Amino acid sequence: MKIRSGMKILFQGDSITDAGRTYDSGDLGDGYVRMVTEQFSAWHPEVKVTFLNRGLSGDRIRDLRDRWQVDCLDLKPDVVSVLVGINDVLGTFFWGDFTSLDSFEADYAGVLEFTRKNLDAQIILLEPFLLQLANDLDALRSDLDSRIGIVRKLSKEFRTELVRLDSIFSKAGKREKPEFWSLDGVHPTAAGHGLIARSWLDSVE
């Protein structure tokens, strides 16, 4: 994927993308989106790019679908990056709000269809991920694996870039203990956000 001057790059997702942003239009949060922006700008100062963060903490794919017009299409980005899915898993097990695999796939496909129909944008999908900190996460892992499979399927169908974050974090967890990358298995530490940023940049450089 080639990034050129004048492009607008939009990051969408849940709390991992949100990363504590203040919801001012230019605030990038304190996570991987800011790291991508800083590193890309440092490596390529001659390439003038606008980076936008519209991640919202707690979002599931249905939430992205509902706000896609305002928080994506109306912004007219040239690149759309999406990281979502872990809250669809957590809602099933902790919030009593089940998201079926069929509805997850339908809503995700709908978001991609809206994007393809209305924008001439390049799309990057990032797998949702879970670091295995304890055995009691086995049920979550099984559900997440099914959703990762859907993301991979849709990436092929809609011809997007795909960053295999779950595989990347799994390998990283063998180099350093999982708690180094995430204290709860879901939300990255600074090192975890750095790993996402590096993986994202690797997919576009």
N, C-alpha and C positions, 0 to 999 in steps of 0.2 A: 504494500500500500504506500503510495507516494503522497506526502504532505507538501503542499506548495503555499507560498505566500498568499495571503488574502483569505485563506480557508477559515471556517468556523467549525470548531470541534466541540461536540456536546457529549457530556457524560451523564448517563441516566442510571438510576438504581435505587437501592435502599440505604440503610444507615452506613454501610461500608463505603458507599460513594459520597453520601451526605457528609460524614466525618466532621460533624459539628459546625457546619457552615451557618452563617447568620441569616441566610435567605436574602441578603442584598444581592442584586443582580450580578455583581462581579466577584462575590466571595466564593472561593474554591474549597473551603474547608481545610482541615489539617491532615488529610489522608493522601491516598495515592494520586488523586486528581491534581492536587497542588504539586506533588513530587514529579508527576509527568510534565506539568507545565514548566517547572523550574529546570528540570534536566533537559528537556527539549530546547528550551530557550537558551540554556548555557551552551549546548552542543551546536545549535544552529541559530545564532543571533541574527543572521541575515534573512531567515524565514519568518515573516511576520504573520503570526497565527493568533486567532482569538479562541480562548478556551472557556467553556461554560460548564458549570456544575448545576444540575437540577435534581440530584439525588434527594430522596426524602426518607427519613428514618421510618422504619416500620412498613414500608411499601411492599406489596406483593405484585404479581404480574397484573392482576385485575386493576390495581391502583394506577399502574403505569398506563394501562389501556384507557382508563377514564380521564387522565390528564394529558394524553399524548398530543392532542391538538394544540393546547396552550404551551405545554412545556417541551414540545419537540417541533411539530410541524410549523407553528407560527414563527419559530426562531430561525427556520430555514438553514439548518446546519449542513455542512459539506461532509462531515463525518459524524456518525452516531455510534456511541459506545454504550453497551447495555450490560449491567451486572445485576441480576435479580434471580430470586428463586429460594433462597434460604428461609425467608419468612413464610413462604408457602408450606415449607416443611415444618417450621416451628409452630405455625398456626394450628396445624393438624394435631400436634402432640401436646401443646401447652396452652393454647388459647381457646380450644374447643370450636375452632372455625376451620373446617376441613376444606381443602382445595383439591378436588379430584385431579387425577392426571389428565383426564380428557379436557377439563376446563382450563388447566394450566397450559396445555398445548394449544387449545383454541384461542385463548387470550394472547399468548405469545405470538402465534401465527398472525393474529389480527393486527398486533402492533407492527410486525414486520411488513405485512401487506399494506397498511396505511403508509408506512415509510416509503416503500417501493413505489406506490401509486402517486404519492404527492411530492417526493423529493428525489433529486438525482444525487443521492448521498451514498457514500461508502459506509458499510455497517461492520462493526466489530462486536461480537458476542463474547462475553466472559462467562465461563462456567461458574455456577455457584459452588461453594466448597465447604468442607467441614473437616477440621483437624480432630483426630480421634484422641481425646484426652482421657476417656474412661470407657469401660465396657458397656455402660448403660446408654451409650450413644448408638448402639448397634441398630436399633429400630429406626432412628433418624437416618443413619447411613443408608439403609436399604431404600427408604423413601427418596432420599436425595439422589441416589444412583439412578433411579427411574427418571427423575427430572433432568439430570445431567444428560441422560440418553436422549431425551426430547430436545434439549438445547442443541446437541450435536446433530440430530436429525434435521432440525430447522435450519441450522447453519448450512448444511449441504443443500437443502431445498431452496433457500433464498440466496445462496452463493455469497456468504459473508465470511469475513475473517473470524477465526475462533481461537481464543486464548484458553488453553486447557488448565485453568487455575487449580482444579481439584487434583489433577495429576502433579502439577508443579508443587503444590503444598505437600502432597504425599511424599514426594522425593525430598523436599526440604526438611520434612520431619524426621528423615533418616540421617540427615547431616547434623541437625541440632534438635533438641527436645521440642515437642510440639508447642509447649508453653512459650518458647522463644518467639514463635510466630503469632500466637493468639492465646490469650489467657482463658478464654471460654470456649474455644473451638470455632467460634463464628466471627468475632470482631478482631481484626488484625492489630497486633502491636505496631510500633513504628517500623520495626524490621519487616513485619508482614505487609504493611502498606508499601514499603520499599520494594518488596518482592513482586507485588502486583504491578507497581509502576515500571519496574524493569521488564517484566514479562509483556506488558502493554507496548512499551517502546520497541521491544524486540520484534513485535508483530508488524510494526509500521516502518521500521528502518531497513 
